[in-house]
């Protein structure tokens, strides 16, 4: 994945994903193998769950996003906007 903010920053699939913004900032990378182009075609699309978004950005698995210090549960929208 390549993010672009005036410069090209390449990140490996094994690294945390860059911040996901509301503007187009990420580009798909295609691969050439022995002269043949390969692209991943996704026919299914789903929104990432809040826990997946946090994990993709490098937060530890035990990071609490489901409720506040008072025990009051957060909605999925609140979890994403934290």
KAKAVEN-V878518 format. One record per backbone hydrogen bond with DSSP energy under -1.0 kcal/mol. NH is the residue of the N-H (numbers start at 1). CO is the residue of the C=O. E is the energy in kcal/mol with one decimal. If there is no record, write none. Layout:
nh=NH co=CO e=E
nh=NH co=CO e=E
This chain:
nh=2 co=27 e=-1.6
nh=3 co=9 e=-2.5
nh=4 co=25 e=-2.0
nh=5 co=7 e=-1.4
nh=9 co=3 e=-2.4
nh=11 co=1 e=-2.5
nh=15 co=12 e=-1.5
nh=17 co=56 e=-4.2
nh=27 co=2 e=-2.5
nh=31 co=38 e=-2.1
nh=33 co=36 e=-2.6
nh=36 co=33 e=-1.8
nh=38 co=31 e=-3.3
nh=53 co=49 e=-2.2
nh=54 co=50 e=-2.2
nh=55 co=51 e=-2.2
nh=56 co=52 e=-2.5
nh=57 co=53 e=-1.1
nh=58 co=55 e=-1.7
nh=59 co=54 e=-2.3
nh=63 co=60 e=-1.9
nh=68 co=72 e=-2.2
nh=71 co=68 e=-2.0
nh=74 co=66 e=-2.7
nh=79 co=75 e=-2.3
nh=80 co=76 e=-2.1
nh=81 co=77 e=-1.8
